[in-house]
C-alpha cells in the first residue's frame, strides 16, 4: 500500500519510552589515503552515519574539493584557525555499495592533482516495530491537510537554505544530557498492518517541562507550532547541518536567534502527534537523515 507523504513526518505516534535502553558509545575510527592530504573520521561506514573529513595542512594545501553523490564539499586550506573540516552524511536509506569520492587538490603553486577513491558502505539492519493506533491518528482530517502540506513545504525550505560558514562550537551534545535515548533511529514502523514509516531521529523520554538544550551553537531557522511535530525548533549549524527538536510544551527562542551550545531552547512536552512527554531529536546534513549520536561521537574542534 502506498504510504501517504504525511506519514513520513509522523515523528512519534507511540512513545513507549518508560524504560529506555541505554545507548552504548561507539569508538570512532580514522582512514587516510596515500598521497591525499585528508583524514576521514567516522563511527561506521553505514546508513545513518556521519563522516568527518579533515584537511591535513602538511604539506600546505590551498584547497581540497570532494565530490560525493553529486554534492561538492570544499576544504579551504587558507582558512585561519582550526583544521578545516566538512561533515558528510550517509542517508539512512543508502544501500550497501561503493561510495565514489572524486578529490581535487589545489596546491599553493597553482598545480592541481586529481584522485578517485571508494568507500564501501556496509549493510545495516534497523529495528522493526508494529503499532496499533486509532486510525484518526494516521491521517489528518480533511480540514487540516492543507495546513500539513504548507508546513511540509516550510520545513523543506528551511533545510534548503544553506549557510556556508560553520556556526557550531566544538562537538555536538545531547539536548537532554542526563536522559537516555531510545535506540530507535531508522526504525521501520508499521501502523495497523498497512501504513509504514521510517523513524528519522531518536526519542528521549523526560518529564513534562524538562529543559531541552541546543545540541550545538547555531541560528534558529524555525521556531513554530506544527500540526504533526507540535512545537518545533530547527537550528542551522552551518555547512548544511541542521538539528531538529519536536513536541515541546514551550519554545523559549525565536527564528533568527543565535544560540550557544547547551543553551536552553525549550521545554519538553507532548504536542503534535505524540502520546507522552518526550523529545524527538533529529539531524539533517543537506538531504541526509543521520543518527544524532553518530554526530555526537565525532571529535569536532572549537
C-alpha positions as CSV (number, residue, x, y, z in Angstrom):
1,X,0.0,0.0,0.0
2,X,1.4,3.4,-0.9
3,X,2.2,5.4,2.2
4,X,0.8,8.9,2.4
5,X,3.5,11.7,2.5
6,X,2.4,12.9,5.9
7,X,3.3,9.5,7.4
8,X,6.9,10.2,6.7
9,X,6.6,13.1,9.2
10,X,4.9,11.1,11.9
11,X,7.7,11.5,14.4
12,X,6.3,9.8,17.5
13,X,2.8,8.4,17.5
14,X,3.7,5.9,20.1
15,X,6.4,6.8,22.6
16,X,6.8,3.6,24.6
17,X,9.8,5.0,26.4
18,X,9.0,4.3,30.1
19,X,12.3,2.4,30.5
20,X,14.5,3.5,27.5
21,X,17.5,1.4,26.7
22,X,21.0,2.8,27.2
23,X,22.8,3.7,24.0
24,X,26.4,2.4,24.0
25,X,29.0,5.0,22.9
26,X,30.9,3.5,20.0
27,X,34.5,4.4,19.3
28,X,35.4,6.3,16.1
29,X,38.0,5.1,13.6
30,X,40.0,7.1,11.1
31,X,41.1,6.5,7.5
32,X,43.7,8.2,5.3
33,X,44.7,7.7,1.7
34,X,48.3,7.7,0.4
35,X,49.2,11.0,-1.2
36,X,45.9,12.7,-0.3
37,X,46.1,15.4,2.5
38,X,42.9,14.4,4.2
39,X,41.7,12.2,7.1
40,X,38.3,10.7,7.5
41,X,36.9,10.0,10.9
42,X,33.7,8.1,11.5
43,X,31.9,5.7,13.8
44,X,31.0,3.3,11.0
45,X,30.5,3.3,7.2
46,X,26.8,2.5,7.3
47,X,23.5,4.1,6.5
48,X,22.6,6.9,9.0
49,X,26.2,7.6,9.9
50,X,28.3,10.8,9.6
51,X,31.8,11.1,8.2
52,X,34.1,13.9,9.4
53,X,36.6,14.9,6.6
54,X,39.5,17.0,7.9
55,X,42.2,18.7,5.8
56,X,45.9,17.9,6.6
57,X,47.9,21.0,6.1
58,X,51.4,19.4,5.9
59,X,52.5,19.9,3.2
60,X,50.5,23.2,2.7
61,X,47.3,22.8,0.6
62,X,45.4,25.7,-1.0
63,X,42.1,23.9,-1.3
64,X,40.7,20.3,-1.4
65,X,37.4,19.6,-3.2
66,X,35.4,16.5,-2.6
67,X,32.6,15.3,-4.9
68,X,30.4,12.6,-3.4
69,X,26.9,11.6,-4.7
70,X,26.6,14.7,-6.8
71,X,27.4,17.0,-3.8
72,X,30.5,19.2,-3.6
73,X,32.4,19.8,-0.4
74,X,35.3,22.3,-0.1
75,X,38.1,22.2,2.4
76,X,39.8,25.6,2.3
77,X,43.4,25.4,3.3
78,X,43.8,29.2,3.5
79,X,41.2,29.5,6.3
80,X,42.6,30.7,9.7
81,X,42.1,28.8,12.9
82,X,41.4,25.1,13.4
83,X,41.9,22.4,10.8
84,X,39.3,22.9,8.0
85,X,36.6,20.2,8.0
86,X,33.3,19.2,6.5
87,X,30.6,16.8,7.6
88,X,29.3,14.2,5.2
89,X,26.0,12.4,5.9
90,X,25.2,8.9,4.8
91,X,21.4,8.9,4.5
92,X,19.6,6.1,6.3
93,X,18.2,4.8,3.0
94,X,21.6,4.3,1.3
95,X,22.2,0.8,0.0
96,X,25.4,-1.2,0.6
97,X,27.6,-0.1,-2.3
98,X,30.9,1.6,-3.1
99,X,30.8,5.3,-2.4
100,X,32.9,7.1,-5.0
101,X,34.9,10.1,-3.9
102,X,36.3,12.4,-6.6
103,X,39.0,14.5,-5.0
104,X,40.7,17.6,-6.4
105,X,43.8,19.0,-4.6
106,X,44.8,22.6,-5.5
107,X,48.3,23.4,-4.3
108,X,49.8,26.8,-3.4
109,X,52.0,26.8,-6.5
110,X,48.8,26.6,-8.7
111,X,49.2,22.9,-9.7
112,X,46.2,20.6,-9.5
113,X,46.1,16.9,-8.7
114,X,43.0,14.6,-9.0
115,X,42.2,11.4,-7.2
116,X,39.4,8.8,-7.2
117,X,38.8,6.7,-4.1
118,X,36.0,4.5,-2.9
119,X,34.4,3.8,0.5
120,X,32.3,0.7,0.8
121,X,29.0,1.4,2.6
122,X,28.2,-1.7,4.8
123,X,24.7,-3.0,5.3
124,X,22.8,-2.1,8.4
125,X,19.6,-3.6,9.7
126,X,17.3,-1.2,11.6
127,X,14.7,-2.5,14.1
128,X,11.1,-3.0,13.1
129,X,8.1,-2.4,15.2
130,X,4.3,-2.8,14.8
131,X,1.9,-0.3,16.3
132,X,-1.9,-0.4,16.6
133,X,-3.4,3.0,16.9
134,X,-6.7,4.8,16.3
135,X,-7.0,5.4,12.5
136,X,-7.7,9.0,13.2
137,X,-4.0,9.4,14.4
138,X,-2.7,8.2,11.0
139,X,-4.4,10.8,8.7
140,X,-5.0,14.5,9.4
141,X,-8.7,15.5,9.0
142,X,-9.5,17.0,5.6
143,X,-9.7,20.4,7.2
144,X,-6.0,20.2,8.3
145,X,-4.5,18.6,5.2
146,X,-3.8,21.9,3.5
147,X,-2.0,23.1,6.7
148,X,0.1,19.9,6.8
149,X,1.1,20.4,3.2
150,X,2.0,24.0,3.8
151,X,4.1,23.1,6.9
152,X,5.9,20.4,5.0
153,X,6.9,23.0,2.3
154,X,8.1,25.4,5.1
155,X,10.3,22.7,6.6
156,X,11.7,21.8,3.2
157,X,12.5,25.4,2.5
158,X,14.4,25.7,5.9
159,X,16.5,22.6,5.0
160,X,17.1,24.0,1.6
161,X,18.6,27.3,2.8
162,X,22.3,26.6,3.3
163,X,24.6,28.8,5.5
164,X,28.2,28.4,4.0
165,X,30.1,29.2,7.2
166,X,30.3,26.9,10.2
167,X,28.3,28.2,13.2
168,X,29.0,25.4,15.6
169,X,31.3,25.3,18.6
170,X,33.2,22.1,19.1
171,X,31.4,18.7,19.3
172,X,27.7,18.0,19.5
173,X,25.9,17.1,22.7
174,X,22.6,15.5,23.6
175,X,19.8,18.1,24.1
176,X,18.8,16.2,27.3
177,X,22.3,15.1,28.5
178,X,21.0,13.4,31.7
179,X,18.5,11.2,29.9
180,X,18.9,8.1,27.8
181,X,17.6,7.9,24.3
182,X,15.7,5.0,22.9
183,X,17.7,3.1,20.2
184,X,15.0,3.7,17.6
185,X,16.8,5.8,14.9
186,X,15.9,4.3,11.5
187,X,13.2,2.1,13.0
188,X,10.8,0.6,10.4
189,X,7.3,1.3,11.7
190,X,4.2,-0.5,10.7
191,X,0.9,1.0,11.8
192,X,-2.3,-1.1,11.8
193,X,-0.7,-3.6,9.4
194,X,-0.8,-1.2,6.4
195,X,0.7,2.3,7.0
196,X,4.5,2.4,7.1
197,X,7.1,5.0,8.1
198,X,10.8,5.3,9.0
199,X,11.8,7.0,12.2
200,X,14.2,9.7,11.3
201,X,15.5,10.6,14.7
202,X,15.7,9.4,18.3
203,X,13.2,9.7,21.1
204,X,14.3,10.8,24.5
205,X,11.7,10.5,27.3
206,X,11.7,13.2,30.0
207,X,9.2,14.7,32.4
208,X,6.9,17.4,31.2
209,X,8.7,20.8,31.3
210,X,12.2,19.5,31.4
211,X,14.7,22.0,29.9
212,X,16.0,21.0,26.4
213,X,19.3,22.4,25.2
214,X,20.8,23.3,21.8
215,X,23.0,20.4,20.7
216,X,25.4,22.9,19.3
217,X,25.7,26.6,18.5
218,X,23.8,28.0,15.6
219,X,21.0,30.1,14.3
220,X,17.3,29.3,14.9
221,X,15.9,28.6,11.5
222,X,12.4,27.7,12.7
223,X,10.5,28.0,16.0
224,X,6.8,27.3,15.4
225,X,3.9,25.0,16.3
226,X,3.4,22.4,13.5
227,X,0.5,20.0,13.2
228,X,2.4,16.8,13.2
229,X,5.5,17.6,15.2
230,X,3.9,20.0,17.7
231,X,6.0,22.9,19.0
232,X,9.2,22.5,16.9
233,X,12.7,24.1,16.7
234,X,15.2,23.7,13.9
235,X,18.7,25.1,14.4
236,X,21.0,25.8,11.5
237,X,24.6,25.0,12.4
238,X,26.0,26.0,9.0
239,X,27.6,24.0,6.2
240,X,24.3,22.2,5.6
241,X,23.9,20.8,9.1
242,X,20.6,21.2,11.0
243,X,19.2,19.8,14.3
244,X,15.5,19.2,14.8
245,X,13.6,19.2,18.1
246,X,9.9,18.3,18.4
247,X,6.9,18.0,20.7
248,X,7.8,20.9,23.1
249,X,5.4,22.3,25.6
250,X,7.0,25.7,25.4
251,X,9.5,27.3,23.0
252,X,12.0,29.8,24.5
253,X,13.7,31.1,21.3
254,X,12.5,32.7,18.1
255,X,13.5,32.4,14.5
256,X,16.8,34.3,13.8
257,X,18.2,34.0,17.3
258,X,21.8,33.0,17.7
259,X,22.0,30.3,20.3
260,X,25.0,28.8,22.1
261,X,25.7,25.1,22.6
262,X,24.0,23.9,25.8
263,X,21.6,26.9,25.9
264,X,18.0,26.1,27.0
265,X,15.8,26.5,23.9
266,X,12.5,25.0,25.0
267,X,10.7,22.7,27.5
268,X,9.8,19.0,26.9
269,X,6.1,18.4,26.1
270,X,3.6,16.3,24.3
271,X,2.4,18.5,21.5
272,X,1.6,17.3,18.0
273,X,1.3,13.6,17.2
274,X,2.7,12.2,20.5
275,X,1.3,10.1,23.3
276,X,3.7,11.1,26.1
277,X,6.2,13.7,27.2
278,X,9.4,13.3,25.2
279,X,11.8,14.9,22.8
280,X,12.2,13.8,19.2
281,X,15.7,14.8,18.2
282,X,16.9,14.6,14.6
283,X,19.9,15.7,12.5
284,X,20.0,16.5,8.8
285,X,23.1,17.1,6.8
286,X,21.9,18.5,3.5
287,X,19.4,15.9,2.5
288,X,20.8,13.1,4.5
289,X,19.0,11.8,7.6
290,X,21.6,10.6,10.2
291,X,21.7,9.2,13.7
292,X,22.3,12.2,16.0
293,X,24.6,10.1,18.2
294,X,26.8,9.4,15.2
295,X,27.5,13.2,15.1
296,X,27.9,13.4,18.9
297,X,30.7,10.8,18.7
298,X,32.9,12.9,16.3
299,X,35.8,15.0,17.7
300,X,34.9,18.4,16.2
301,X,37.3,21.3,17.0
302,X,36.3,24.6,18.5
